[in-house]
Amino acid sequence: MNVNIIVMLSLVVILAITAWATHGMQGLADGAKGTARTFLDVWPLLLLAFAIAGFMRVVIPGELISSALGPTSGLKGILIGWGAGAFMPGAPYSMLPVAASLLASGASIGPVMTMVLSAGIGVAITRIPHEIAFVGWRFSALRIVVCILVPPIAGVAAQWIAKWTGLFPASGIR
């Protein structure tokens, strides 16, 4: 069995036992209802994201992904990942399957990490009115600047850390 599945299953069991111990059968029922509501809200996005990821592997040649986002892409790959993530809708539901597909197709961890982290920039615009109302325009402006600057910096750091530690091979997750 996959380690990720074991970890997630363990968390579900621990949380279910905790819900039952603290709230009885009503806690289990409320948890199941919350699970169903989340599933019904998210499944269309997940299905579309899986389709995008699957078709990307067929339509976009691995050589193109490797040259644009691979180990030799350098700062160009980081910037491509940054721009792609900033405009990707539905993050993280759509972003993570796409990220997995890119990694499997030869992209390096740095550009993909940048893309995943910059995905928040694309949806952050919708938060601006709420931010201004609750914490003021200065906070909102600072958050936007940070959201623009942090993903490329983190992508470069991820690339360097992965290379230094050997956590990811030079390209992808193969």
C-alpha positions, 0 to 999 in steps of 0.5 A: 500500500502507498505510504501517502494512503496509509498516512491519510487513512491514519489521519481519518481514523484518528480524527473519527475516533476523536470525533466519536470520543468527544461528540459521540455518534453525532460527531461521526455523523457531522464529520460524515456530512462535512465530508459529503459537502466538501466532496460535492463542492470539490469533485467537479474541479478534481475531475477537470484537474485530473483531465487536464493533467492526463491530457497534458501528458499526451498533448505537451511533449515531455521534451518541451516540458523538460526544456521549459521547466526542466533542470536546465531551464534556470530562471526561465523555468522559475518565471514560467512556473510563476506566471502559469501558477498565477493564472491557474484557477481553482487552486489547489484542486486544479494545481496539484494534479497538474504539478504531479503531471509536470513532475512526471513529465520531466519538470524540475521541482523549482519551477513546479514549486514556484507554480504551486505557490504562485497559484494563490496570486490568481485567486487572491484578487477576490480577497482584496475587498474583504482584506481592505474592509477588515485589515485595511489597504496597507495589509492588502497591498503588502500581501499582494507584493509578498505573494508576487515575490515569495513564489519565485524565491521559494522555487529557487530555494526548493531547487537548491534544497532538492539538489543539495539533499537529493530529495528530488532527482535532477528532473521530475519524480520518476 
